[in-house]
């Protein structure tokens, strides 16, 4: 089965929500339209950001966090209501 691909906009959005604004801005400039997890991790390495860092910043635990794909399946797409 091929590895899932993610849009650079999704990557930047997650980084921004996790508080990594500089990496988010650079992701929009540097990443191709779609990336796999290996490309994402390679992009984050020079910033010293790991997958566990992002999960932690978003309030999760790396040990019990659901996969990105299962999270995306539960989160409705579209604009976020003000709140």
C-alpha contacts under 8 A as a table, 3 or more apart, distances in Angstrom:
res1	aa1	res2	aa2	distance
3	X	36	X	6.62
3	X	37	X	7.98
4	X	36	X	6.10
4	X	37	X	7.73
5	X	34	X	5.85
5	X	35	X	5.19
5	X	36	X	4.61
5	X	37	X	7.44
6	X	10	X	6.64
6	X	11	X	7.08
6	X	34	X	5.24
6	X	35	X	5.25
6	X	36	X	6.14
6	X	37	X	7.93
7	X	10	X	5.22
7	X	11	X	6.46
7	X	33	X	5.70
7	X	34	X	4.36
7	X	35	X	6.33
8	X	11	X	4.97
8	X	12	X	6.11
8	X	27	X	6.54
8	X	28	X	6.14
8	X	31	X	6.09
8	X	32	X	6.69
8	X	33	X	5.53
8	X	34	X	5.78
8	X	35	X	6.85
9	X	12	X	5.11
9	X	13	X	6.05
9	X	28	X	6.61
10	X	13	X	5.03
10	X	14	X	6.23
11	X	14	X	5.33
11	X	15	X	6.24
11	X	24	X	7.34
11	X	27	X	7.24
11	X	40	X	7.79
12	X	15	X	5.07
12	X	16	X	6.02
12	X	23	X	7.58
12	X	24	X	4.26
12	X	25	X	6.85
12	X	27	X	5.82
12	X	28	X	6.36
13	X	16	X	5.12
13	X	17	X	6.19
13	X	24	X	6.96
14	X	17	X	5.15
14	X	18	X	6.15
14	X	24	X	7.98
15	X	18	X	5.05
15	X	19	X	6.32
15	X	20	X	5.11
15	X	21	X	6.61
15	X	23	X	6.85
15	X	24	X	5.24
15	X	54	X	7.22
16	X	19	X	5.09
16	X	20	X	5.30
16	X	21	X	4.96
16	X	24	X	5.58
17	X	20	X	7.50
17	X	58	X	7.25
18	X	54	X	5.86
18	X	55	X	7.97
18	X	57	X	5.14
18	X	58	X	5.46
19	X	57	X	7.34
20	X	23	X	5.54
20	X	24	X	6.17
21	X	24	X	4.92
21	X	25	X	6.14
22	X	25	X	5.22
22	X	26	X	6.24
23	X	26	X	5.07
23	X	27	X	5.96
23	X	44	X	7.45
23	X	47	X	7.17
24	X	27	X	5.03
24	X	28	X	6.55
25	X	28	X	5.44
25	X	29	X	6.74
26	X	29	X	5.04
26	X	30	X	5.83
26	X	31	X	7.98
27	X	30	X	5.19
27	X	31	X	5.30
27	X	43	X	7.92
28	X	31	X	6.22
31	X	34	X	7.65
31	X	35	X	7.38
31	X	43	X	7.99
32	X	35	X	6.58
35	X	38	X	7.98
35	X	39	X	5.86
35	X	40	X	6.57
36	X	39	X	5.41
36	X	40	X	6.37
37	X	40	X	4.95
37	X	41	X	6.10
38	X	41	X	5.22
38	X	42	X	6.12
39	X	42	X	5.07
39	X	43	X	6.06
40	X	43	X	5.09
40	X	44	X	6.24
41	X	44	X	5.07
41	X	45	X	6.13
41	X	50	X	6.98
41	X	51	X	7.35
42	X	45	X	5.30
42	X	46	X	7.81
43	X	46	X	6.88
44	X	47	X	5.39
44	X	48	X	6.52
44	X	49	X	5.32
44	X	50	X	6.79
45	X	48	X	5.07
45	X	49	X	5.89
45	X	50	X	7.00
46	X	49	X	7.67
49	X	53	X	6.04
49	X	54	X	7.32
50	X	53	X	5.06
50	X	54	X	6.60
51	X	54	X	5.27
51	X	55	X	6.31
52	X	55	X	5.05
52	X	56	X	6.01
52	X	61	X	7.85
52	X	62	X	5.44
53	X	56	X	5.13
53	X	57	X	6.11
54	X	57	X	5.11
54	X	58	X	6.22
55	X	58	X	5.18
55	X	59	X	6.46
55	X	60	X	5.20
55	X	61	X	6.36
55	X	62	X	6.04
55	X	65	X	7.50
56	X	59	X	5.15
56	X	60	X	5.19
56	X	61	X	5.97
56	X	62	X	6.97
57	X	60	X	7.41
60	X	64	X	7.72
60	X	65	X	6.21
61	X	64	X	5.60
61	X	65	X	5.69
62	X	65	X	5.34
66	X	70	X	6.31
66	X	71	X	6.40
67	X	70	X	5.41
67	X	71	X	6.33
68	X	71	X	5.14
68	X	72	X	6.18
69	X	72	X	5.12
69	X	73	X	6.29
70	X	73	X	5.08
70	X	74	X	6.57
71	X	74	X	5.30
71	X	75	X	6.35
72	X	75	X	5.25
72	X	76	X	7.79
73	X	76	X	7.62
